[in-house]
Every structure is written in C-alpha cells, then in structure tokens.
Amino acid sequence: MRQLGYEGRIFLITKEDRTPYDRPNLSKEYLSGDAPDEWMPLRGEDFYKKYDIELTRNRYVREIDIQKQEITFADSATQHYDELLIATGGVPRKLNIPGSDLENVFTLRSFDDADHIVNQVGKGKKAIVIGASFIGLETAASLRKQGLDVHVVAPETFLYEKLFGEEIGRWIQKKHEDNGVKFSLGSTVAKLESNDGEVKGVSLKNGETLDADIVLVGIGVKPVTDFIKGLSLESDGGAKVDHFLMAADHVYAAGDIAWFPYWRNDQSVRIEHWRLAQQHGRIAAHNMLGKQIPYKSIPFFWTSQGSVTLNYLGHAKDWDDLMIDGNIKEDDFMAYFIKNNEVAAVATPNREKQLAAIHHLMILDKMPGSAKIRDHAFDPVETLQKI
C-alpha cells in the first residue's frame, strides 16, 4: 500500500509477541536445528519504521463488527477501520481422544510451538507423529535429523493419496524410510498413554502401543474466523471472497481463510499455500485502495520430504488421470494431473526450468491438452519459446 502511494495510517495487528516471521520454516530448517532465531523474521524492525507501519503486537482481536467497521480487542478497547484485511490463517486441529491434553503433546503452527518442541527434543528419544500432513511429515524429517526415533501414524493406505496418487505417495514414503522414519499407515489412534501427566505412548485401535516421549499432532488446520460478526462463512469456517478478494464492504480476506474463485475454472477454492497468501496480500492492497484488480495467478508450493524437495504448481482438488514423464525411482520426473483432458497441476522434484515454463503457459492459457502430454510430445520450454 505504501508502494502504491497510500499515505494514511496502516495498522498490522497480531496476537503474537514477535515480528512477522517465516512460518513455513518452523517445520523445516528451524525445527531441524539449521536456522537460528535471527533468520526467521520476514523483515527487520527498520522496515516497519521506514514504511510507517504501526506493528501492534500482543493484541488479541476479540471481535470484528462488519456493520460498524470496528474491531474490539480482548481488553474491550475498540478501533475503527476504513478498509480491513483479515489474514488470520489457521489453527491446528486437535485430537479428541483420551490423553490428548497430556504434557509433551504438541501441535506446530507458531514460533512458540516450535520452541516448545525444540526444548523437548534433547529430553526424549522417541517421537510419534500423528497425521501424514505436510506439517506432520516435514516435522518427522526434522525430528529425525535431530537424532530422534520417529514413527508416523496415519489412517491413509499410502501418503498423499488424494493429492499425488499412489506411485508418488509411495516414493515419498520411501524417501522418509531411507532416512529412518517408520510408518504405521492404515492405523488410527485410540488414546495416548500417561506417565505422571506426561505422554509415554500411543495406543492404536488395532491393540498396538508405541512408546513416545514426544507426540506431534499434524491433522490439519481450520480457519480462524469465529470472531467475525456479520460475515457469512463457509461450512469449514472459511470466508468467501470475490475475484478482488472482497468478502464484504470494506473487508478483504487473504491466505488460508479465503474461499476465492480460481480463474482457470472459476471454481471456489481455499488453498493453504504460503506463496498464494503473499499473492493475495498484494492483490488486496491494490483493491483496498480502490483499484479493481482480480486475482489471476497460479498457486505454487514446495515441500521438503525426506531427502528431496517436491514442487507443485497449479491446483487439482481431484483429477481424472495422472501422467508421469520420467523416472520416479531416479527422482527425475514431471507428473501431470489431468482434469477434463486439461492439465490442472504438475509436480516435480527437480525440473525447475520446465516448471517455470509451465507456469507461464498456464498464465497465458496455452497449455496443451492431455493427448500431447500422453504422447510425450510436449516440451514446456520449447512450447513457450514458440509463442
């Protein structure tokens, strides 16, 4: 907003006591011990001073009243706004089973969460991760790197069944197993066992019990929106926005909480990607200043899985066909996820140049149909150069 010439007051309000930081890194380099504290802030204190952004920490917003254009803090103080961006993200879902409130049972979303886990790492040897989510498996890899015995428990038959399919899911599992992570897939947790108030084990519904000094729960998040008065929410708690990210008059929503129309198929989607949240923020800034710029970009995320990094471009809530160009066992492939004979998304561990070309082709709406992909007649870079 400052770059666009806005000269009024800007408040950035957070309930945390820290300067905004690199949240995805918590489960990766920070938890594995490879990132010191000073690496984590996205911007230094001087950034907020330079752009005259009033960073308000340790302030919990109890309610937003859309009709009054007013926010109320936990101490009952109020503040009026002219334009509002809600970017509250998600809160981790918790287990609803006996023992879920024991000591050393963690979720990972905030810097404080990560610090609590790090402080416990040196005191235990066995970690159980419940849930094969991205946060769960990235945490499993990081804890394994810290020298702990790590065991992942999840109900799926294979990893990322709906997102990536069986072949890629089993490839990811092997990468983790090669690093020493154990798996109990197709398993459901019945309860957590206690030792003087601290977790000591995880009992599965099949009767097996796994020893544990630390339990990390990674079973997804839910949008933080229950404090908003006067805004209609979706069944999962997300806020529905239009192409301009507007949820109501003078109110915009971005990132994990936003259900937005994806321009490639006009379907309403909610996507929990760090890069997409950044894109949303930039678009919202323009439109909060009276412009009419629609969100029109391609979602992208990357995830550390064992010894590899997997890049994913596009969005495929479901898909009809999966075409793989290359060799998965040699970590050299491009996976094309096909919906209605069109490429909805692609994934690759190493073909960055081709991935960048596909990104541009998607933006230009010039991706070929599935027949050309199936015939191995598609070179993304060459195709882009001919346009």
C-alpha positions in Angstrom: 0.0 0.0 0.0 2.9 2.4 0.7 4.5 1.5 -2.7 1.1 2.4 -4.3 1.2 5.8 -2.7 -1.1 5.4 0.3 -0.2 7.9 3.0 -2.8 7.2 5.7 -2.2 5.0 8.8 -1.6 1.3 8.4 -2.0 -1.0 11.4 -0.6 -4.5 11.4 -2.2 -6.3 14.3 -1.0 -9.7 15.7 -1.7 -11.6 18.9 1.9 -12.9 18.9 4.7 -11.0 20.6 7.1 -11.4 17.6 7.8 -9.6 14.4 6.2 -11.4 11.5 8.3 -14.4 10.7 8.8 -17.2 8.1 6.2 -19.6 9.4 6.8 -22.5 6.9 10.4 -22.7 8.0 9.3 -23.7 11.5 8.8 -27.4 10.4 11.9 -27.4 8.2 15.3 -25.7 9.0 14.3 -24.2 12.3 13.0 -27.5 13.9 15.9 -29.4 12.5 18.4 -27.0 14.1 19.7 -25.5 10.9 18.1 -22.0 11.2 18.9 -19.7 14.1 16.3 -17.3 15.5 17.7 -14.3 13.6 17.0 -16.0 10.3 13.3 -16.2 11.0 11.8 -12.6 10.8 10.5 -11.7 7.3 11.5 -8.1 7.8 13.6 -6.2 10.3 12.2 -3.6 12.7 13.6 -0.9 10.5 11.3 -2.0 7.7 8.2 -1.1 9.7 9.7 2.3 10.7 10.7 3.1 7.1 7.2 2.5 5.7 5.4 3.9 8.8 3.6 0.6 9.5 2.2 0.5 13.1 3.1 -3.0 14.1 0.8 -3.9 17.1 1.9 -7.0 18.9 0.3 -8.9 21.8 -3.1 -7.6 20.9 -5.9 -10.2 20.6 -8.8 -9.2 18.5 -12.0 -10.5 20.2 -14.5 -9.4 17.6 -14.8 -7.7 14.2 -18.1 -5.9 13.6 -18.6 -5.6 9.8 -21.5 -3.3 10.1 -19.8 -0.8 12.4 -16.4 -1.2 10.7 -14.9 -1.7 14.1 -12.6 -4.2 15.8 -12.8 -5.0 19.6 -9.7 -6.2 21.5 -9.6 -8.6 24.4 -9.4 -5.7 26.8 -12.6 -4.2 25.3 -10.8 -1.3 23.6 -12.1 -0.6 20.1 -10.7 0.7 16.8 -12.4 1.9 13.7 -11.1 1.0 10.2 -11.8 2.3 6.7 -10.5 -0.8 5.0 -9.8 -4.1 6.6 -7.7 -7.2 5.5 -8.3 -10.4 7.5 -5.3 -12.7 7.2 -5.6 -14.8 10.3 -4.6 -18.1 8.8 -5.5 -21.4 10.5 -5.4 -23.0 13.9 -4.3 -26.6 14.2 -6.9 -29.2 14.8 -6.5 -31.2 18.0 -7.2 -34.8 18.8 -10.4 -35.6 20.6 -9.3 -38.8 22.4 -8.2 -39.7 26.0 -4.8 -38.3 26.8 -4.7 -35.5 24.2 -4.2 -33.0 26.9 -1.0 -34.6 28.3 2.3 -32.9 28.6 4.6 -33.1 25.6 1.7 -33.5 23.1 2.3 -30.7 20.6 0.9 -29.0 17.5 3.1 -26.9 15.3 1.8 -23.5 14.0 3.6 -20.8 15.8 7.2 -19.8 16.7 6.3 -20.6 20.4 5.1 -24.1 19.3 8.4 -24.8 17.6 10.4 -23.6 20.6 8.4 -25.9 22.9 9.2 -28.8 20.7 12.9 -27.9 20.3 13.2 -27.6 24.1 11.9 -31.1 24.5 14.0 -32.7 21.8 17.0 -33.1 24.0 15.0 -34.7 26.8 13.5 -37.6 24.8 14.4 -40.2 22.2 11.1 -41.4 20.7 8.7 -39.1 18.8 5.3 -40.2 17.4 3.8 -38.0 14.6 0.0 -38.4 14.3 -1.1 -37.4 10.8 0.7 -37.6 7.4 0.0 -34.0 6.5 2.7 -31.7 5.1 3.4 -30.3 8.6 3.4 -33.8 10.0 5.9 -35.3 7.6 8.2 -32.2 7.5 8.3 -32.3 11.2 9.1 -36.0 11.1 12.0 -35.4 8.8 13.3 -32.5 11.1 13.0 -34.5 14.3 14.8 -37.5 12.6 17.6 -35.1 11.7 17.8 -34.1 15.4 18.5 -37.8 16.1 15.1 -38.9 17.5 13.5 -42.2 16.6 10.4 -41.1 14.6 7.2 -43.1 13.9 4.4 -41.7 11.8 0.8 -42.9 12.4 -1.9 -42.1 9.9 -5.2 -43.7 8.6 -4.2 -43.5 4.9 -3.2 -46.6 2.9 -0.4 -44.5 1.3 0.8 -41.0 1.7 -1.0 -38.1 0.0 -3.4 -40.4 -1.7 -5.8 -37.8 -2.9 -3.2 -35.1 -3.8 -0.4 -37.1 -5.5 -1.7 -40.7 -6.1 -0.2 -44.0 -5.0 3.1 -44.0 -7.1 4.3 -40.6 -5.8 2.9 -41.3 -2.3 5.0 -44.5 -2.0 8.0 -42.7 -3.5 7.7 -40.0 -0.7 7.3 -42.7 1.9 10.5 -44.5 0.8 12.4 -41.2 1.0 11.4 -40.9 4.6 12.1 -44.5 5.4 15.6 -44.2 3.8 16.2 -41.5 6.5 15.0 -43.8 9.3 11.4 -42.7 9.7 9.0 -45.6 10.5 5.3 -45.7 9.4 2.1 -47.3 10.7 -0.3 -46.5 7.8 -3.9 -47.6 7.8 -3.8 -47.1 11.6 -6.0 -45.0 13.9 -5.0 -43.7 17.4 -7.3 -44.9 20.2 -5.7 -43.0 23.1 -2.5 -41.5 24.5 -0.9 -43.3 27.4 0.2 -41.3 30.5 3.2 -41.4 32.9 2.6 -38.8 35.8 0.9 -36.4 33.4 3.4 -36.8 30.6 2.8 -38.8 27.4 4.5 -42.1 27.4 2.9 -43.9 24.5 0.3 -44.0 21.7 -2.2 -46.8 21.7 -3.7 -47.8 18.3 -7.1 -49.2 17.7 -5.5 -52.4 16.5 -4.2 -53.0 20.0 -0.6 -52.0 19.3 1.1 -49.5 21.6 4.1 -47.3 20.5 6.4 -45.8 23.1 6.7 -42.0 22.9 8.5 -39.2 24.7 7.1 -36.6 22.3 3.8 -36.6 20.3 3.3 -34.2 17.4 -0.3 -33.9 16.1 -0.5 -32.8 12.4 -4.1 -33.5 11.3 -4.8 -30.2 9.5 -6.0 -26.7 10.4 -9.2 -24.8 10.5 -9.7 -21.1 9.5 -9.5 -18.6 12.3 -12.7 -16.7 11.6 -15.1 -17.3 14.5 -14.6 -13.8 15.9 -16.1 -12.1 12.8 -19.6 -10.7 13.3 -21.7 -10.1 10.3 -19.8 -12.1 7.7 -21.3 -15.3 6.2 -18.8 -18.1 6.5 -18.5 -21.4 4.6 -19.1 -24.8 6.4 -15.4 -25.1 7.2 -15.2 -21.6 8.6 -13.6 -20.1 5.6 -14.6 -16.6 4.2 -15.9 -16.4 0.7 -14.5 -13.6 -1.4 -14.9 -12.4 -5.0 -12.2 -12.1 -7.7 -10.9 -9.0 -6.0 -10.7 -10.8 -2.6 -13.5 -8.7 -1.1 -15.6 -10.5 1.5 -17.9 -7.6 2.4 -18.0 -3.8 2.0 -14.6 -2.6 3.1 -13.5 -6.1 4.1 -11.0 -8.3 2.3 -9.7 -11.8 3.2 -6.5 -13.4 2.1 -4.5 -16.6 2.6 -5.6 -19.7 4.4 -9.1 -18.4 5.3 -10.2 -17.3 1.9 -12.5 -19.2 -0.4 -11.9 -17.5 -3.8 -12.8 -18.1 -7.4 -9.9 -19.7 -9.2 -9.7 -18.0 -12.5 -8.7 -21.1 -14.6 -12.0 -22.9 -13.9 -14.0 -20.3 -11.8 -14.5 -22.8 -9.1 -14.4 -21.6 -5.5 -11.3 -23.0 -3.7 -9.5 -22.5 -0.4 -5.7 -23.2 -0.6 -3.3 -23.2 2.3 -0.1 -22.2 0.4 2.4 -19.6 1.7 3.1 -18.2 -1.7 -0.6 -17.8 -2.5 -1.1 -15.8 0.7 1.6 -13.5 -0.4 -0.1 -13.1 -3.8 -3.4 -12.4 -2.1 -1.9 -9.7 0.1 -0.5 -7.8 -2.9 -3.8 -8.0 -4.8 -5.8 -7.0 -1.7 -3.5 -4.0 -1.2 -4.4 -2.6 -4.7 -8.1 -3.2 -4.2 -8.2 -1.7 -0.7 -7.1 1.5 -2.4 -10.0 1.5 -4.8 -8.5 -0.4 -7.8 -10.2 -3.4 -9.4 -7.5 -5.9 -10.0 -8.6 -9.6 -9.9 -6.5 -12.4 -8.5 -5.1 -14.2 -11.6 -2.1 -16.2 -10.7 -1.1 -19.9 -10.4 -0.9 -21.5 -6.9 2.5 -23.0 -6.1 4.1 -24.7 -3.1 7.1 -26.7 -2.2 7.6 -29.3 0.5 10.7 -31.0 2.0 10.1 -34.7 2.0 13.0 -36.7 3.4 16.0 -36.0 1.2 14.0 -34.4 -1.6 12.1 -31.2 -2.3 8.9 -31.6 -4.3 7.5 -28.6 -6.2 3.8 -28.4 -7.1 2.2 -25.9 -9.5 -1.5 -25.4 -10.2 -4.4 -26.8 -8.3 -6.2 -30.1 -8.7 -8.8 -30.8 -5.9 -9.3 -34.1 -7.8 -8.1 -35.4 -11.1 -9.1 -38.0 -13.7 -5.6 -39.1 -14.8 -2.0 -38.9 -13.8 0.7 -38.9 -16.4 4.3 -39.2 -15.4 7.1 -38.1 -17.7 10.5 -39.5 -16.5 11.6 -42.0 -13.8 10.2 -41.6 -10.3 12.8 -44.1 -8.8 15.6 -41.9 -10.1 13.9 -38.7 -8.7 13.7 -37.3 -12.2 10.1 -36.8 -13.4 7.3 -34.4 -14.1 3.8 -35.5 -13.0 0.8 -34.1 -14.9 -2.5 -34.1 -13.1 -5.3 -34.2 -15.7 -8.9 -33.0 -15.2 -11.3 -32.9 -18.1 -8.5 -33.5 -20.6 -6.6 -30.4 -19.3 -3.5 -30.1 -17.1 -4.7 -28.9 -13.8 -1.4 -29.2 -11.9 2.1 -30.5 -12.2 4.6 -31.8 -9.7 8.4 -32.3 -9.9 11.4 -32.7 -7.6 14.0 -31.2 -10.0 12.8 -29.8 -13.3 12.7 -26.2 -12.3 13.2 -24.7 -15.8 10.3 -26.8 -17.2 8.2 -25.9 -14.2 8.8 -22.2 -14.8 7.8 -22.5 -18.5 4.6 -24.3 -17.5 3.8 -21.5 -15.1 3.9 -19.0 -17.9 1.9 -21.3 -20.2 -0.8 -21.6 -17.6 -0.9 -17.8 -17.1 -1.2 -17.4 -20.9 -3.8 -20.2 -21.1 -1.5 -22.0 -23.6 -1.1 -25.4 -22.0 -1.7 -28.3 -24.4 -4.3 -30.9 -23.9 -3.7 -34.3 -22.3 -3.2 -36.1 -25.7 0.0 -34.2 -26.4 1.2 -35.0 -22.8 0.4 -38.6 -23.2 2.3 -38.9 -26.5 5.4 -37.4 -24.8 5.3 -34.7 -27.5 5.3 -31.8 -25.1 8.5 -29.8 -24.3 7.4 -26.9 -22.0 10.4 -24.6 -22.7 10.2 -25.2 -26.5 6.4 -24.6 -26.5 6.8 -21.3 -24.6 9.6 -20.1 -26.9 7.3 -20.5 -29.9 4.6 -18.2 -28.5 
